[in-house]
Amino acid sequence: MSELNLRRPAVAGSFYAGDSKSLNIQIENCFLHKIGPGEIPLVSPKRENNIIGLISPHAGYMYSGPVAANGFYKIALDGKPDTIIILGPNHQGFGENVSIMAEGKWKTPLGELEIDEEMAEDILKNSKIIKNDKKAHQYEHSIEVQLPFIQYIFGKDIKFVPICMTRQDIDTDIEIAKSICSSVVDKNILIIASSDFTHYESQEYAENADKQAINAILEFNPKKLYDMIYHQNLTMCGPGPITAMLIACETLGAKKSELLKYATSGDVSGMYDQVVGYASLIVSK
């Protein structure tokens, strides 16, 4: 494979440990953490195919890893999907408004994961707004930080599709959801929406604002979520990925969503003046 199609890690050694041994230990500690599920997951040998959506945070593992571990614990118990679609916000601003990397592999300290090129091409064909663009993914961390957890659980024999979103609005989200649903008929998939919640507010403010946002998600009510963002200045960074995931999952037969864990950076650091909120939720049939 051409080196041009190998996406190297941008935040290994900063957001998470930079070598495989340390990273495996770090992930295990996230599972065992008091904010985590409390035990290492055993992967189900049979795919139950009940969970089709996951909301997962994307900060440094020191802060959000234990919250993220709650979601990946449930994913492991549900068994390995064929392909994982990961939707993440574009913090860096590079590239197209909605960018898919349609071929190649992504590398982390735990090895390489291959892009599901067939599914990526189908999503491209079924969308008017998603563009094939590697630049948007080059330095963006929101998708990358999900991969070591996936590799820890399922190994390297699983494919994924990365979609990075600069534009986040309800019409864009609907279009992305439609293109995904048209491309995954009769396929065994999981859709991950990568997002953190309130940024740099007090613990009390973050907990209150994020509770309202989480309730909108649990109600499958994207309009309510966007109304909060516009009218209450909610500083969630991934409403687009969350909304596109919710709409797609509901179309694919999801009936319920469940909050597994909510915590803030203050719950880890002990500093509550300016916190970031993290939540792990699953969407299932």
Secondary structure, 3 states (H helix, E strand, C coil): CCHHHEECCCCECCCECCCHHHHHHHHHHHHHCCCCCCCCCCCCCCCCCCEEEEEECCCCHHHHHHHHHHHHHHHHHHCCCCEEEEEEECCCCCCCCEEECCCCEEEECCEEEEECHHHHHHHHHCCCCCEECCHHHCCCCCCHHHHHHHHHHHCCCCEEEEEEECCCCHHHHHHHHHHHHHHCCCCCEEEEEECCCCEEECHHHHHHHHHHHHHHHHCCCHHHHHHHHHHHCCCCCCHHHHHHHHHHHHHCCCCEEEEEEEEEHHHHHCCCCCEEEEEEEEEEC
